[in-house]
Amino acid sequence: MSHTVADGFAMMQAVQANKRIFQCGSQRVSSILYAKAKEIYASGRLGEVHSIDAKMNRNSPGGAWIYPVPADASPRTIDWEAFLRDAPQRPFDPVRFFRWRCFADYGEGLGGDLFVHLISGIHAITGINTVASRAYSSGGIYHFKDGRDFPDFLETVYDYSVNGGVQVHMHCNLNNDDGGEGIAFYGSMGTMVLTGRTVTFIPQDGTPHFEAYGWGGMTAAQRKQGMEEWQAAHPLAPPTLTPDTVESYTLPQGYNDTADHIANFFRAIETREHVVEDEVFGNNAAIGCHLANYSYFHRTVATWDAAAQTIKG
């Protein structure tokens, strides 16, 4: 949504002051797949969720934003000054124009281009519409050493001070596909995984079990007594997980979440109803991307100061 934290808040203020309908462009929040995942999450079947893993990987030059440069690209065919706007002045460079996502003067790299979809998806599913309290990033430019500023591998650990504490581990790798995109939610009563066009819920047997290991150092009489006492307190046999208890939902062929996202926006313009990915939602997700990049470039833990609306290291 924004190139800087300050830009994001300026956009929020403009939208709200002029009472406009604004929707950010991370189309996953309008997907019926994510709606299904949200339904499962909201049901409580996952139990307590304090750990989430998310990834979005690619393995191609195009996926790393090495876009073609037309032969006729020149100051005569490109308004270079309009492109630079408030970015640092520099001589005409068609590579920076067509591959702008690689450069910090214009883009936000893996954070702003790919992390944002994962963050938006996690926020939409869990209802966490806030900014992580802190983030720590690691990574580097390992393969695409073409003069870019942003890493081609980035991983970030986010801490959210909500729901008793939630940690999100996120990474993007431009050197290996590894299944592309996925988000996994690890709860005390089950695991939910989104991969591609499918969401799967796998329950865990959270019923009480006699912890035999802990009694290993006891005498035989003590173990026997402990077992008898445990069985008396837990008379029902624990259920056994079967394949029938695993729930899976796959998108229908031809489904397009972008079409739903655009339709949602048009409908809101007509009805003035609220959109999910509004200026607040979009700004919160964008700040998560800025946290990741701040931590990477400053080699420190990035902390979000909500009162000051700024990132501190």
Buried (B, 14 or more C-beta within 10 A) or exposed (E): BBBEBEBBBEBBEEBEEEEEBBBBBBBBBBBEBBBBBBEBBEEEBBBBBBBBBBBBBBBEBEBBBBBEEEEEBEEEEBEBEEEBEEBEEEEBBBBBBBBBBBBBEBBBBBBBBBBBBBBBBBBBBBEBBBBBBBBBBBBEBEBBEBEBBBBBBBBBBBBBEEEEEBBBBBBBBBBEEEEEBBBBBBBEBBBBBBBEBBBBBEBBEEEEEBEEEEBEEEEEEEBEEBEEEBEEEEEEEEEEEEEEEEBEBEBEEEEEBEEBBBEBBEEBEEEEEEBBBBBBBBBBBBBBBBBBBBBBBEEEBBBBEEEEEEBEE
